[in-house]
Each structure stands twice: as C-alpha cells, then as structure tokens.
Amino acid sequence: MERKPNVVFFFSDQQRWDTLGCYGQKLNITPNLDRLAELGVRFENAFTCQPVCAPARACVQTGKYGTETGCYKNDIALPLDEKTLAHYFIEAGYEVAYVGKWHLASQGRKQNYSKKPIPLERRGGYNGYYRASEILEFTSHGYNGYVHDEHNNKIKFKGYRADCITDFALDFIRNRRDDKPFFLFLSHIEPHHQNDRFRYEGPRGSKQMFRNFEAPGDLVGQRGNWKRCYPDYLGCCNRLDYNVGRLMDTLKEQGIEDNTVVIYTSDHGSHFKTRNSEYKRSCHDASIRIPMIAYGPGFYGGKVVKELVSLMDIPPTLLSCAKMESNSMRGESLQKLLQDEASEWPEEVFIQISETQVGRAIRTKRWKYAVRALDKNGRRESSSDVYTEDYLYDLASDPHEMTNLVKEPYYMNMRAELAERLKRCMNNAGEKVPEILPMG
C-alpha cells in the first residue's frame, strides 16, 4: 500500500504577502520560498479570516470561525471538546508534532500559561513531540529564550529564535518514527514585533542589510513606525526563509522530500500603526493579505492560483493531503483549484475582526467592504445584530486603500450588493444575519 505523504505546516506570524520576492519584493529576502513557488504552487490572492493571533490559530486548528469555537479574540482557550488537526491526523495513523507558538491554552489570570508549561489536555490533541510556548514572545526575545517539552520540562535555547525553533523541528524530523507518516506544525513568532520591547527583532545587522527597502505603497506618506521598523521586519522574514531552506535540506537529507507536502503561510499581516494604534485588527490588505505557498505531492508545476483563498481553506487542504476530509470545516480544499473541481469557488473571502472593534468584511477581486458595530466592545463581545458601514474601497483604482468611498452616493447600489454578499458570508459562517446601516 502506498504510504501517505508527510505534511509540514510552516506558520509565520504577522507577515505581509509582499515580503516575498515571488509577490513582488525587490530585495533578496526569500530565495528559498521563491524557489518553492517556482516549483510548487503560489496562491496569488490569499487572506486571513481573522487578523488577530489566537483567533486565526483556532480557525486553522479546527476549520471553524472564531465565533463558532468561542475563540473570537486573544486569551480565550480552545474548548477541550474541539476536534483539531492533531486529532484528525492521529486517526489517520500519523505521528504528530508541534513546535513554536501555541496561544490557545490561556484564559484569564486563573488559567494563564504564558510562561508556564501547557498541560497535555490543553495542547489540542498534540500528544507527541512538543516544543512550545503559549505566547512565544513572552518566553523569549529575538535571541535566546525557552519553551517546554511534552514532559513539561523547560528547554532553554541560545541563539536567534527562528533558528532555534527550527532546530527543534529538524530534531523531530531526524528522530521521528520510521513506521508512520508525520504531521509537523511549525509555528514561528517572526516577524511579529517583540511585545515587551515595542520593536521588531531581526537578526543582528538587519537594519544595515535591508536599509534600502522600497516602501510598500500603502505605507508611503503615512506616519506609523514603518520607517524605523521595516528593515528589521524584513530581516525576520529573511531568516524565516533561511530556515525554510534548512527544512528542505533536512527533508532531502532524510530521503523524504518527494513524499512530504510543505505549506507556508502566515496568520495575518501588519500595517505598522498606519490604520490604527497597533499593527493589525483592521480590514485593510496590509492586515489581511498573506503569503501562501505549497510544495510537494499534489502541489507541483510552478502554478499560480488567482482565485481568492482564505486561511479557512488551510485545514481541509491539510486533511486532503492525507486523503481525509471533514464535514465540520467551513473552508474548501485548495487541491480542488488544481484539479478543476472548483466550479463554484467563492468569489469573496470573509473576515471577522475583533478586539479593536466588532467588525466584519469581505474582499473580492475588486472591492473591499467592511462594517462595524458602533455600540459593541470588541474585547467583550463577538458579534452584533446591527452593523454600520465602515469602509468601501475600489481596489482596481485604489489598490492601497487610501480613498474610502463608503459615503459616496454614486456607490449606493454597489454597497447594497456587497452588504447582501456579506450577510450571506455571515450566515454561512453560522452567524445570525444582521441589519446593516449606512454610515451617518
């Protein structure tokens, strides 16, 4: 019987799509990822479903929206009865491993694992090799830190964090069981900013090495902190790419490259405080558009997929790699787009936004339409019966989203059409269909 492929999911944190050369980055930031895109499949229009760390992670683990699992914002634990990727892969005979940032165990002060080992029952079913931290930027900095292993032992590391986290993943690959395929979830914190130092921490020398960057169009002329932070941000992305290269070398060294699927993406992007007082939690492409590359069995040929895809499509895609499927997941297998089985692929992606607001948005190839609940607190409430129009952008003429058309009478009919599409998306996500009011 043919052996099922190994699956490696390489997850970055807060990485914009345009940091990769294959998406237009002019500096030599991502040669290894560019090579995978050249040989595998690149998804041109990929977006998160939630521009906040923990909710995006809950969506990836379960295939359900944050409003369905209850993990609609940070600091809400994944319910113990949720079926995750780990459970599916174990059922399919896989050895599972988790390395890096988890961010789904803590809930309030009484259940705070930010610097403590995560108990087995809070690991989402990952019962094997485990080198993780609930909030990795709380137990480490750009250099040096610690994680906990499957036995709750503190494992210290010394060196650049992305390298050390990858070291753990490579250790698993080299010492795995040979009689089983494996599923490895590798969850990096880079290029997320270091919370306690209020900056991005690229490898030493990043500021000099990447000082001549070309600013993304959405940042040009805006305040924020991108001028100071962008070189280190690119340095983080460059080091992630270096570690993608190390991963691929190890797969080749182990003789399993041809039977391993590698998928690379991020939880959300970063707007560098140009859209609100922090880095994400908005409907803008800087926050929601992400890189997405797949390589391995089923993902060869240097193809570029132009359809709009969502982070919600990742869970069923990972299951499809192992010939599995689930009726409880909201997304669609990306393999369908490569096998001409996607005759009714969605023409928009749906985004839930929390913490800074109770918001919802859809992104089509041309339009961005967003609403928010004016009387709701995004840190206390997950949804609303009434929303007010917030943003409308024509991405064909305004790709950097500088001109909000939501009050323009000329676009009244377009707003009405997009509002109905948004309501359908909310209904399909298990939400109550709301009333949407025009902006006053």
N, C-alpha and C positions, 0 to 999 in steps of 0.2 A: 504494500500500500504506500502511495506517495506521501512523504512526510509534509505536514503543514508548514508553511513558512514561519520563521521567527518574525516578530514585529517589534520595532523600536519607535517609540514616540518621543521626539526631541522637542521640548516645550520651552520657549523663551518667555520673558516677562516684560511687557511694555515696549515691544519692538515694532516700530513703524515698518510698513512694507517697503518704503523707498530707501531703506538702509542697505538693500541688496543690489548688487550690480545687475542682476537679471531683471530687476524692476526699475532700472534707470540710474542707480547710484554711480557717480563718475569716478569716485576714488576706489582703489582696490581694497574693498572692505571684506568681500565674501567670495573669494575664488573657489572654495570648496563647495559652497552652496550653489554657486553659478554653474559649476561642473555637474552637480546632481540635477539641476534644472535642465541643463543641456542634454543629459542622458535620460532623464526621467520625465516627470510631468510638473509643470508650473501652473498654478491657478492664479490667473491674472487679477481676478476680482474677488478676493477673499475678505471676509469681515467677521468680527466677533459678534456674539449675541448679547454680550454684557461687558461694557468697558470698565469693569472692576475685577480685581484679582480673584477673590474667593468665589463669587457667583459664576464667573467664567469657568473656574475649575470644577465646580459642582456640575455645571452643564456638560463638560467634557466627560466626567466620570459616569454620569447617569444617562445622558442623552435627553434630559428633561430641562425645561426652563426653570430659572430661579424661583419663579412664583409657584411652580409645581412642587419642588422639593422643600420650599421654605427658605432656601439659601439665596435670598434676593440681595444681600449685602454682605460685607465682611463681618466676621465674628459671629457667624451662625454655623453651628456644627451640622455636618451632613447627617441626616437621620440614619439611625442604625439599621433600619429595615430597607434602605435603598439598595437596589442591585446595581453594582458598579461594573466597570470594565474588568476589574480583577475577578469578580465572581464569574463573569461570562468566560473569560479565558481559562480559569481553573476548570470549569465544567467541560471545556473543550480539550482538556488534557495538557494545558500549558503550565510551565513554571513561570511565576510572575515575580517581578522585582520592581521596587520603587526607590528612586534616588532623587533627592533635592527637596524642593519646597512643597509642602502639603497644603496647609492653610484651610483645612476643613474639619478640624477637631475641636477648636476652642469655641466657647460661648459664654461670654461674661467673665466676671472675676472668679467665680467658683469653679469654672471649667476652662482654665487658662493654661494651654500647653505651649505658649510662645517660646519658653526657654526650657521646657521640661520634655522628657520623652513622651511620645504619644502611645497610649495603651493599645494593645492589639485590636480591641473591638472598635477603636476609633480610626483605624487605618484603611477603612473602605475595602476590606477584603484582601489587602496585600499581605499575605501571610508568610512570604519567603524572605529573600534578601531585601534588606531595608536599611537605607542610609538617608535619613530625612530629618527635617526640622519643620515644625508647624509654620513658622514665619522666618525664613532663612536669613533675612536681613536683620533679625533680632539676635541671632546666634553667630553672626559672622559679619565681616566687612569685606571690602574688595579683596583684601589679603587677610587670610587666617580666620579661624573660627572653629565651630564644631557642629556635628549632627549627632543623632542617636541611631543605634542599630536595632535589629529585630529583637534583641535581648535587653533593650533599654540602656545599653552601655553608651556613655559619652565617647564619641570618636572625634578627637581633635584633628584638624588639618592645618598645614602651614604652606602658604604659597598663594598664588592668585586663585580666588574662589572658583571661578568657572573651570579652571584646570583640575582642581582638587575634586569637585563634584563629578566631573567626567572621569577622574581616576577611579572613583567608586563604581561607576557604571562599567568601566572596562574591566575592573576586577571581577564583577559579576559575570560578564561575558566569558572571561577566560576560565572561570571556575564553576560554570553552570553544570547542571546535569546533562549528560550527552544523550540520554534516552528520551528526552522531551524537547519539543519546541519551546521557545520562551517569548514572553511579552515583557518588555522593559519600558517603564515610564520614567523618562529622564527630564526632570523639571528644574530648570535653571532659574535663578533670580535675575541675572543680567538680561537686558540692560536697565532694569528698574533702578531708580535712584536709591541711595542709601539713606533710609529714613532718619537716622539719628545724626547724620552729617549734612543733610539737605543738599546733596550733590550726587552726581553720577560718578562711579569709581572705576574708570577704565584702567588697564594696566599702566604701569609707570611709563611715561613717555608719550602717552596718547595725545596730550594737549599739543605737543610739538608735531607728532607724526600726522595728525589729521587736522591741523590748523587751517589748511587751505580748502576746507569743505565748501561746496556750493549749497547755500541755504535752500531748503525746500520752499516752494512758492507760498505755502500757507503761513510760513513764519516771517517772510520778508516784510519789513516795515512794522512788525508787531513788537510789542515790548517783551513780556515773558522773561525767561532766563536762558533762552537757547544760545545766544551768542557766547555765553560763558561755558555752557554745559555740553554743547553739541560735539566738540572733539572727543571728550571722554565717553560720551554716549556711543559714538562710532567706534571708539576703542573697545568698549564692551562687546559690541556686535562683531567686531573683527576677531576678538578672542573666542567668542562662541563659534565662529566659522572655523577657526583653528581646531577647535575641539570636535567639530563635525568631521574634519579631516582625520583626526586621531581615531574617532569612532569607525570611520570607513576603513582605515588601515587595519584596525583590530579585527573587524569582520573578515577582511581579506586574509589576514594572518591566521585566523581560525578556520578558514576554508568555508565560510558560511555566507559570504557576501551575496552570492547568487540565489540564496534561499532566505533572504532577510528583507523585509519591507521597512524602509525608513521614511517616516513622515515628520517634517519640520514645520512648525508654525508657532504663533505667539498668542497670548491671552487677549491682548489689546495693544493699542499704540500709545502715543504720547504727543500732546500739543504744547508742552513746555510752558504752561501757565499763560498761554495766549488766549484761551477761551473761557477760563475761569481761574480760580485761585490755586489750582493744583495741576495735575498732568493729564487727566482723562475724564471719565464721567461726563461726557458730552456726546452729542450725535455726530460730531464732525469727523471727516475721514481720518484726520490726524489721530483721533481716539479709537476709531473702529476698524480701520483698514489694516490688514495684517499680511505678512508673507505666508505662503503655503506651498510647499514643495513635497512631492512624493517620489520615491525611487525604490525599485525592487520589483518582484513578481507582480504583474498587473499594472505596473507604472513605468514603462519604458517608452522610448521613442522620441524624446525631446519634444513632447507635445505641450501646447499652451491652451489651456481651457479658458474660454472667455466668459462662460456663464457665471452669474453671481453665486458664490457659495458661502456657507456660514460655518462658524466653529461648531454649530449644532450638527453639521454633517460629518464631523470627525468621528464620533462614537460608532455610528453604523458603518462607517468606512473601515475602521479598525476591526470591527467584528467580521466584515466581509472578507478581510484579508485571511481570516482563519475559517472561512466558509460558515460563518454564523450570521444570524440575524435576530432582531428583537422587534416585537410589536409595540413596545412601550416607548421607543425613542422617537423624537419628533423630526429629526433630520433625515436625510437621504444618503445612501451610499454614493460616494463620489465615483466609484467604479462604473456606475450607470452612465455617467457622462462620457466615459471612454469606450463603452460597449454599445453605444447607440440605443440605450434602453431608457432614455430620459426624455420621452416625448412631451411630458408636461412638467418640465423642471420649473420651479418658481422663478418669476421674473422680478422678485424683490427679496431682500433679506430683512429680517425683523430684529430689532434691538430693544431690549429693556434697559433702562437707565435708572440707577438708584443712588442713594446717599446724598448727592448734591441736589437731587430732585426726585420726584416720582415721574418718570418720563418714558415715552415710547417713540420709536422712529422706524421708518422704512427707508431703504436705499435701493433705488432702481438704477439702471444704467445711466439715466439722465437726471433723475430727481432725488432730492433729499427732503423728506418731510418729517417733522418732529412736533410732538405735543408734550405738554407737561400739566400736572395737576397743581394749580396755584395754591390750593389750601392744604396740601399734604406735605409732610416732612419725610424726605427720602431715607432718613435713618430710622424712622419708626414705622413707616407704612410702605407696603409693597405695591399697592395698586389703588385705583380710584374708579368711581363711577362716572366722573366728569373730568375731561381734559380740555385744555385750551391750546390752540395752535401756537407754536413757538418759532419754528423755522421752516422756510421753504427756499431751497437753492436749486437753480438750474445749472447742473454740473457741466452741461455742454458749453455754456458761455462763461461759467464762473466755477472752474474746477477747484479753486482754492477756497471757495465758500466765503466770499467777502461781502456779498450783497444779499441780505435777507429780503425775500420777496413776499413774506407772509401777509403783509398788509396791503399789497398792491391789488387794486380791484381787477386788473386785467387777468390775474391768475385765479380768480374766484372758482371757476369751473375746474381748473386743474387741482386746486386744493380739495374740492369736494370729491373728485375722483380718487385722489390719494388718501383722503380720510376713509373712504369706503374700503380701499385696499388695506389700510392699516387695521381697520376693525376686523376684517377677515383674518388677518395675521394674528391678532389678539385672540380671536375665537379659536383659531387652530392651535394656539398655544395653551388652550384651556382657560383663558381669561373671559370674564364677563364682557360683553360688547358694551362699550361706554358711549356716552354723549360727548361729542367734540364741538367745542365752541370756537368761534373766530376770535382772534386777538382783538381786544378792545381798542 
